[in-house]
Amino acid sequence: MNGTQAQQSAALHSTFEAASGPLLWASVCLTVLFLAVSCSGDAPPSRLHPEENVLRIAVPSDPRSLDPAIAYDVVTWPLVRALFHGLVDYDDDLNLVPWHARSWTISEDGRTITFKLRQDIHFSNGRPITSGDFAWSLERILDPATKSPGQGFYRNIAGARAFQDGSADRVTGLRTPDSETLVIELAHPDLPFLYCMAMPFAYAVPREEVERRGETFGRHPVGAGPFVLADWQRGTRMRLEKRPSYYRADEVRLEAIELMVGGDETLHMMMFERGELDIASVTSTGIPDADFIRVMKDPVLSQRVAHQPLNAIQYLSMNTEMAPFDHVDVRRAVNHAIDRQRIVSLISDRGILARGVLPPGMPGYNEELEGYDHDPEKARSLLANAGYPEGFTTELMITAQSGIDTKIGQAVQQDLGEVGITVEIRPVTGSTRIEATGRRGAVPFSTFGWYQDYPDPSNFLDVLLNGNRITEVNSTNVAFYDNASVNALLNEASTSTDREHRLALYREAERLVVEDAPWVFLYYPQMYLLRQPWLKGLKLNPVWPIRYELMWIEP
Amino acid sequence: MLSRILRRLGWAAVILWGTTVITFLIVHAVPADPVRVYAGANADAETIERIRAEMGFDDPLIVQYGRYIGNLLRGDLGTSLVTGERVLDALLARFPVTLSLALTAVCLWMLMSVPLGVLTAKYRGRAIDRTVLIVSLVAISLPVFWLARMLQYYLAYQTGLFPVGGWAGWTHIILPAATLALVITGYYARLVHTNMVEVLNADYVRVARAKGIPEYVVLFKHGLRNAVIPVITVLGLDMAALMGGVVFTENVFALPGLGVLALQSVFNLDVPMIMGVVLFSAAMVVCANIVVDFLYMWIDPRVEGM
């Protein structure tokens, strides 16, 4: 053995002496024993940082981008709203109200909207905002290089298509006669277009910052909102701080918003119960499935639950072009065979039974719709009428990761089994399901959920059920439902400028849809939110369940 | 020696190239559309097609692969489809977390398994040997994500001794590393045990004892030094398996490491990021094996001639 080897050996030796086996083992056992004994009952949670007026929340993963042109999910939108500012907003009854726009007028023919803008609002870099900023921001959405998922909402602006195809270098329908006037000319009349102007895609971004940052603007956002981004360590944390120069800064009471990035809903629930978070979850889940019943039965926790019916629907889509669902009686039979009340109770009553397409919070909601009651006997006779007295076999596609889809799938399998329809459940990833169901002639039967983009019936009926919307791939009309009368009603409604007339047309279209039963109308989901008693200013509404600028902490 | 190093590096390059081919094919064989995932469920068909063209996904697969390899050779791993972040930056930002988790775990389980292995070899067949054997078997059989959740619940949530999750300093690494270590210690303890038993029966150990050398010197100097060689080899091979455990542990404890990045990029179908994570992990495993190879030579001079 040479000298070096002897040294190494000595080093190894001393290491093992220090951590001698039995001692280590004994200490591990003792520690475990100590911990087991010290696991006493629950202490009432108290706030971890009682003195600060800082909202603490957690999100499962990084927002992809804080660029209003890119962000398009329920977690990121409230953050974008905290950082940016738009022309119009909603009041508590979901009416559009002035925001950055002082007022607006719509021309007689419904094709021209003229916004008059406030002049006292600045970006956080200090530059005043003009009508040109809003025009440029809209043009940026339509620019294919921006890759904005929201471009479809603004394609009705006159000249948008020519600009997208590269045959024009400006969008002709966007005009700014002076710094406080924005004129938007539409290709055809479109009443819901104003709702699109309330979506975060249409918020103003400063051109100089976007050009300076390029693709990374979403990491270094500069807007005109009540907060600014102070820190964002990917995968770890994000911090938004109040902007003292915001034009209504005196109304914003939070000093900062501190987001933990990462972890699943179970971890976030633990952190909430330890007082480390002020809201258990800001995702649409709200309260983890596994904890829901415990929370609602807990005398303390249940007092901290707020809930809000969402403008959303959970349904089963039947592909009306594929046998046997091409037969209307088969689709009606399936609707009668499924006990939707049981499905709602399987999801712990976190939904309102659906009788049609439009949820109760949506203008045009028809409470007189009867829908389909649970009647297996009727289902059997309808199946016999349609030529399937012995039933048939089909495949139901569900999202594998979704606990709710699994419950729905099993309930549907059992209910349809009772009337002779054998259902094989095919679980796939969410992205596979969306891709497959949008492909013509690919998927006969699938679970589906739809969450509104804006509170107008067109966002449900036109997008999901207009036959003119059918495309070979990536169709949003996944039932491939094509009824000429319905299409005509929807097309008339989409260009009508008379609000009451439009709603009547949508009601009629919905009635025909329910009769044709391209979907099994299951339920309208409700959002549940669990928050600490010291969190104030939580005002839920179906468009903006989370509005950070209204919240504050009061220990 | 030099030719040996060159040969190893040559093979490493071949392995990494193969990894890019396989990953590229798998990512594109998935029956889902990355553009659709990017654009969201509410986007219309026209929007999706325009974004697809902008992202270059409408080119033939071989063209896309050629572009990827061309960029790769210039050291460009691409940009995330979802976050616009450069893939290399994302990997380098996450790597220290995963590395500290893996190294802490390796240290923990070596510190536990070597003494246990020596002890059970010395007292083989006795109560302590059997107890350790049973405990090891149970530990090996535990699913990592379950154990992680249990430790998180009892040691962090219930008692507050450790942070329940997140990343803000070294205390956040203890429970995740302990999770990985607990599952693997039993296996390594048995490995050390088996090799020790064999070595302790060898002639030179008998000679050492006959010369009156103290027992601890016999155990640790003559015995362990020889018994630990195969353990080092297995450790190198286990780096790949460790990466799997890291994915679960990081996700349960919300550690911003490569495991979380891997899972999120798969959920988002973020093709450049998936490619980057897989390639980076493969490179790490290949490196670990090369290091072990040379470590092996250094511990056991007989290997060098082979």
Contacts between the chains, C-beta under 8 A, distances in Angstrom:
chain1	res1	chain2	res2	distance
A	9	B	220	7.8
A	9	B	221	5.3
A	9	B	225	6.5
A	12	B	220	6.5
A	12	B	224	7.1
A	12	B	225	7.2
A	13	B	216	7.7
A	13	B	217	7.8
A	13	B	220	5.1
A	13	B	221	6.8
A	16	B	114	6.9
A	16	B	115	6.2
A	16	B	118	7.5
A	16	B	220	5.7
A	16	B	224	7.6
A	17	B	216	7.9
A	19	B	111	5.3
A	19	B	115	6.1
A	20	B	115	6.3
A	21	B	115	3.4
A	21	B	116	5.7
A	21	B	118	6.7
A	21	B	119	4.1
A	22	B	119	6.8
A	22	B	128	7.9
A	24	B	111	7.5
A	24	B	112	6.7
A	24	B	115	6.2
A	25	B	116	7.2
A	35	B	154	6.7
A	35	B	155	6.2
A	35	B	159	6.0
A	35	B	161	7.2
A	38	B	159	5.8
A	39	B	154	6.5
A	39	B	158	4.8
A	39	B	159	6.3
A	61	B	260	7.9
A	61	B	264	5.1
A	62	B	83	6.7
A	62	B	264	7.8
A	64	B	82	4.7
A	64	B	83	5.3
A	64	B	268	7.7
A	65	B	83	6.4
A	65	B	84	6.5
A	72	B	39	7.8
A	72	B	40	4.7
A	72	B	42	7.6
A	72	B	43	8.0
A	73	B	40	7.0
A	144	B	50	5.1
A	144	B	51	7.8
A	144	B	53	7.3
A	144	B	54	5.4
A	145	B	54	6.4
A	147	B	38	7.7
A	147	B	51	4.9
A	147	B	54	5.1
A	147	B	55	7.0
A	149	B	38	7.0
A	149	B	39	4.2
A	149	B	40	5.1
A	149	B	42	8.0
A	149	B	43	5.0
A	149	B	47	6.4
A	149	B	51	7.3
A	151	B	47	5.3
A	151	B	50	6.9
A	152	B	43	6.4
A	152	B	44	4.5
A	152	B	46	6.5
A	152	B	47	4.5
A	155	B	46	7.5
A	164	B	50	6.8
A	215	B	79	7.2
A	215	B	84	4.5
A	216	B	84	6.1
A	218	B	83	7.6
A	218	B	84	6.1
A	219	B	83	7.8
A	219	B	84	7.3
A	219	B	85	7.4
A	233	B	256	7.7
A	234	B	83	7.6
A	234	B	85	6.9
A	234	B	90	7.0
A	234	B	93	6.3
A	234	B	256	7.1
A	235	B	93	7.7
A	235	B	94	6.6
A	235	B	167	7.8
A	235	B	256	3.1
A	235	B	257	8.0
A	235	B	260	6.1
A	235	B	261	6.9
A	236	B	166	7.5
A	236	B	167	5.1
A	236	B	168	7.9
A	236	B	256	4.7
A	237	B	166	7.8
A	237	B	168	8.0
A	260	B	166	5.4
A	260	B	254	7.3
A	261	B	254	8.0
A	261	B	256	7.3
A	262	B	165	7.4
A	262	B	166	6.7
A	262	B	167	7.5
A	262	B	254	3.6
A	262	B	255	7.4
A	262	B	256	5.9
A	262	B	260	6.2
A	263	B	165	4.9
A	263	B	166	6.9
A	263	B	253	7.6
A	263	B	254	3.2
A	264	B	251	7.1
A	264	B	252	7.6
A	264	B	254	8.0
A	266	B	149	7.4
A	267	B	152	7.3
A	267	B	164	6.3
A	267	B	165	4.7
A	267	B	252	7.2
A	267	B	253	7.6
A	267	B	254	5.9
A	270	B	152	7.3
A	270	B	153	7.3
A	270	B	156	7.6
A	270	B	157	4.4
A	270	B	164	5.0
A	270	B	165	7.9
A	271	B	164	5.8
A	271	B	165	7.1
A	273	B	157	7.5
A	274	B	157	6.7
A	274	B	160	7.1
A	274	B	164	6.8
A	276	B	164	7.7
A	428	B	31	7.8
A	429	B	32	6.4
A	431	B	32	3.9
A	431	B	33	7.2
A	431	B	36	6.7
A	431	B	37	4.7
A	431	B	267	8.0
A	431	B	269	5.7
A	432	B	30	7.4
A	432	B	31	5.2
A	432	B	32	4.3
A	434	B	32	7.6
A	434	B	33	7.9
A	434	B	36	5.7
A	434	B	37	7.8
A	434	B	41	5.5
A	435	B	31	6.7
A	435	B	32	4.8
A	435	B	33	4.5
A	435	B	36	5.4
A	436	B	31	6.7
A	438	B	36	7.4
A	438	B	45	7.7
A	450	B	42	7.8
A	451	B	42	7.8
A	453	B	42	5.9
A	463	B	42	7.6
A	463	B	44	7.7
A	469	B	44	7.6
A	471	B	45	4.0
A	473	B	45	6.7
A	474	B	33	7.7
A	474	B	36	6.4
A	474	B	43	7.7
A	474	B	44	7.5
A	474	B	45	4.1
A	474	B	48	4.7
A	474	B	49	7.7
A	475	B	45	6.4
A	476	B	42	7.4
A	476	B	44	6.0
A	476	B	45	7.6
